Amino acid sequence: MEHVLTLVIRVEKNARPHQTDALEAAATAVLAILADDRSTGEGEWAAAMAAWQDHRIRKVVRRARGAEWRRAEALPGITVTHGTAEVRVFPPVPLDDVPKDLAKLQVTGTDFEDPEPPRVPHPNTPVLWINPTLGMSSGKTMAQVGHGAHLAWLALSATHRKEWAAANFPLAVRKATPAHWAQLLQTDFPVIQDAGFTEIEPGSRTVIAEHPHLRPT
């Protein structure tokens, strides 16, 4: 049975998150739940996480404000705050068993902007590079960078996963230039190919996850 992992971003009426903060919070939230003790071994979320990862790692991004956000916060999950963005991630559930307080939240309305261009990432920071040729909503992009972070995590050794988690998952999300994207496609970094259910064509390459520990030595 296919499972889905839900990410909810807080979008209050007069306090919209910045685009890059939202993307980086979503990617960090995915890593946080992957690394959480409840997701491994005999943890309470372990069976659901395993069932989810046995199929497509489907992720849905929804938005909430006010009482909606408070109800979502009351459900089991992990909240990540990053700059102007607050994202809560919830353990996967079967597609037809999403809690009603999550299922009724809107998927649309997650288009954000940055007030100024994001800074150049620090050297050796993991970077999730977005395909510059695709037009995706912020919510769609949040799901895609979540996939990118997920594949980077799976590609790392256990030691490097522990190091990343201990450092609180430093990462950056940036849109690549067309030339840089073409170069990245020639590397062995994890590449996300979307199933194409929403917004973009099936098989579109959306994100490439560049991690210093995945570079050839």
ABEGO torsion letter per residue (X at the ends): XBBBBBBBBBBBAABBBBAAAAAAAAAAAAAAAAABAAABEABAAAAAAAAAAABBBBBBBBBBBEAAAAAAAABBEBBBBBEABBBBBBBBBBAAABBAAAAABBABGBBBBBABBBBBBBBGBBBBBBBAABBBBAAAAAAAAAAAAAAAAAABBAAAAAAAAAAGGBBBBBBBBAAAAAAAAABABBBBBBAGABGBBBGBBABBBBBAAABBX
